[in-house]
Amino acid sequence: MVMRDLRYFGDPVLKTVCDPVTTFDKKIESLVTDLMDGVKPAGRAGLAAPQIGVGLRVFSYDVGGLSGYVINPEIVELSEETHEIGEGCLSVPELWFPVVRAKHAVVRGVDLRNEPVEVEGVDVLAQCLQHETDHLDGKLYLERLTPERKKRALGEARGKDWFWNRK
């Protein structure tokens, strides 16, 4: 198992909208394998392709004993019921802030055979599906913070050794 290097806050790939997967070949199979391997370590719930430097719409998840991946995911349903839940990100390590997320989410996409898949989640899995889809849309969870929390988070990020754009 080879773990690809993570990309951190400040890296332009994390702010770029990902391209859809149009060719289902060994390269995509390898990417899915890397994403599935990358989400296995304890404390990880999901991993999106841009977090390992790949601008394609693919993510993996491993929450509460449910694991898998989705290619070309789109959120097709979010509950009106929301909750404020602590959230962190592998690309913004060490920082956790409360974020408002839908309590229930449904994502549709395809698998490696280009066959339809649907993942439905509540609570933490719903949060993960929303978080990883945000990555594919070029958004970090920091953008969902209240203005006060965002200011605090950005200040803390700039002081970290991992901050990509640190001078």
N, C-alpha and C positions, 0 to 999 in steps of 0.2 A: 504494500500500500504506500503510494507516494502522496504526500500532502502538498498541494500547491500553496505558494505564498499568498497570504491575504493582502488585499488592497485596503488602505486606510483612508479615513476622512481627509479630504483635500485632493485625493487622486481624481483626475477628471473622468475616469471610467465610471465612477460611482454616480456622476451627475448626468450621464448620457443615457438616453432612452435606448433600450436594447432592440436589436433587429429580431424579427421572427425567424425561427428555424424553418428552412425550406428544403434542405437536403438531409435525409436521414441515412447517415453513413457511419463508418467506423469512428470518425472524428466526434460525432455527436454521442455515440456510444461511450467513447472514452471520456468525454466531458461529463456525462451522467455518472459514470463510475467515479470520477474524481469528486463530483459533488456529493455523492452518497458516502464516499470514504471521508470526505471533509466534514460531514455533519455527525459522524459517529462519536467523536470525543465527548466526554461528559460535559454538560453545561451548554451544549449547542442544540438549538431547536431547528434551525434552517440555514441554508447557504445558497445564495444566488450566484449565477455565473459571473456577473460583474465584480463580485467580491474576490474572485480569483483572476480577474483581468480579461474576462471574455464577455463581449457585448452581445450575447444572445439570450433570448427569452427562455431560460431554463432555471429551475430551482429544485432543491431537495429539502426534505423535512424529516424530522424525527422527534415526535412529541407523544408522550404518554404511551409508548409502545407501538405507535403507528409511524411507519416510515415509508418514504417513497419519493417520487420526483414528478414534476409536471413540466412538459415542454409546451411552449406558447400559451401559458396560463392567462386567463382573464377572470377577474372577479365578476361573477354573474348574479350574486346575491349577497347583500349585507343586511343584517337585522337593524331595525330602527333602535332596538335596545342597545345601549352602549355602556361601557364601564371604563373607569380610569384604572389602568394597569401598569405596573412597572415594566419598563422595556429597556433593553440594551441591544448592542449590535457588535458582531465580531469586527466590523470595520470602524467602530468607535469604542474600543475596549475600555473597560474600567468605569464607564459612565452609564448610570441607570437613572432614568427619569420617568415619571408617570405620563402616560399618553392615553388619550381617549380613543378607544377602538370599538368597533361593533362586536357584540358578544357572539354572534353567529356569522359565518362566512361560507360561501360556496365558490370554488374555483373550478373552471373547466379548461381543459387543454387536451394534449395528446401524449401518448407514450412513444417509445422508440420505434414501434411499428406504424406510427402515425394513426393509431386507433384512439378513439375518444376516451378520456378519463375525467372523472369528477371527484374532487375531494371536498368533503363537508366537515367543518369543524366548529366547535364551541369553545369559548374561553381561550385557553392558551393556544390551541391549534388554530382557532379563528384568528387570533393575534398573529401567529406565525404566517398564515396564508396572506394576510394583509401586508405584513412587514416585507415578506419576500417579493410579493408582487410590486410593492413600492420600489424596491431595488431595481426591478426590471424597467420601471418607468423613470429611472434616474433620480429617485427620491430617497433620502435617508430619514429615519424616524425623527431626527432633530427638527425637521421641517414641520412636524406635527405638534411640537411643543408650544406651550403658551409663550408669548413674547418674553416674559421674565425668565422662564426656565430655559428658553433657547439662548438668551444672552449669557446666562450662567454656564450652560453646557459648552457654548463656543469658547468662552473664556477658559474653562477647564481643559478643553481639547487642545487649545494652543499651547498649553504648558506641558503637554505629554510628549514623551520621547518618540512615540509612534506617529505623531502628527506629520503627515506626508509633506506638507508644504512649509514645514518649520524652517526658519532661516537661522 
